[in-house]
Amino acid sequence: MAQLLLIEDDPTIRSSLSRALGERGHAVSSAPTAMSGLREAVDARPDLVVLDLGLPDLDGLEMLRMLRAVSRVPVIVATARDDEAEIVRALDAGGDDYVVKPFSAAQLDARIRAVLRRLGSDSSGDESVTVGELRVDPASREATLEGRQLDLTPKEFDLLHYLAARAGQVVSKKELLTEVWQVPYGGADKSVDVHLSWLRRKLGETAQRPRFLQTVRGVGVKLSAPRDGEEGGKR
């Protein structure tokens, strides 16, 4: 049984979803505002949060960023904003998945089970990953390079961890969209390129002078330890 927190300001939706998810075996608590939801998420430590973006006291995306600063709890974003840019912003802010309103309780339940199953079966677990002088620790969500902590956003950390856990393997951008951004459609997406660019800068490299992140043209990107002579690259 999963302990769920539903942050939703509409009392009718909040009540019906709480009842329907409870009937499906979950224990559900709820909050009508962003700040009360944030307090509940920190104090009660639920297994998963369902977060409505249209909250009365604070935009849901801002609340999600605040939550991500203090918690790794999985979050499914529930939104009436169905355009691609809004969905990408929600995922970039730290969402693990999203559902577009209106949705059924059965659909939400399936998403909840999928997110919990995916996170619970993550082959990398909470073990730290070391690639050369780079160390990525998913338990503390910290990454260090030559002992110096890197200042990463939640999505930059997720991207770095995903690549580091598959060091030496070429990962396609489509796979990154699906597994890191949880975007269930293919096609080009600039979010991957932009985040890779930001990540390169923080790793002390550029696309023209890579150290850890190697682009394989037409295929994807791989993370590997720098070759001899590249360790002392300027950062």
C-alpha positions, 0 to 999 in steps of 0.5 A: 500500500502506498502512502499518497499525498494529494495537493489539490485545491478543488474540494470535489476533485480532492474528495473523489480522487482520495476516495477512488485511490483509497478504494484501489489500496492506497492511503491518501492524505490531502492538502488544499494549498501549496504551503500546506502541501509542502509542510505535509510532504516534509512532515509525513514523508509520503511515498508519492505526491500528486501535485495540481499546478493551479493552486491558490497561494502559489504556482505549482511549479514554484512549489515543486521547486521548493519541494525538490530542495528538501525532498526526493519524494516522487511527484506526479504533476496533474495539470490542465496545461496540455501544451508541450512546453508546460509539460517539459517545464514541469518535468524539468522542475523535478516532476517524475511524471504528469497527467493532463486533466481531465483524467480518470482515477484508474489512469492516475493509479496506473501512473502512480504504480508505474512511477513507484515500480520504476523507482523501486526497481532502478538497477542503480539503487542508492549506490554511488557511481564513480567515473574517473574523478567524478562521483555521483551519490544518488542517496544524498543527490550530490555529485563531486568532481575531484572532491569538489561538490558540483552545483547541479539542478535536480534535472542536471543531477538526474541526467548526470546520474543516468549517464554515469550509471551507464558509463561507457554506453551510448545513450540516445536522446530519445532514451534520455527523454523517456527515462530522465524527462519521462516524456512519452513521445519521440522527436527532437527536444531541445531540453536534452541539448540545453541540459547537456550544455549546462552539464558540460559547463559544470564539468569543465568542458565544452562540446568542442573539447569534451572530457566526460561527455562524448557525443556520438554523432547521429546516435547519442551521448556517453559518459566516460572517464577522461583519457590520459592528459584530459584530467587536468582540463580547465574547470 
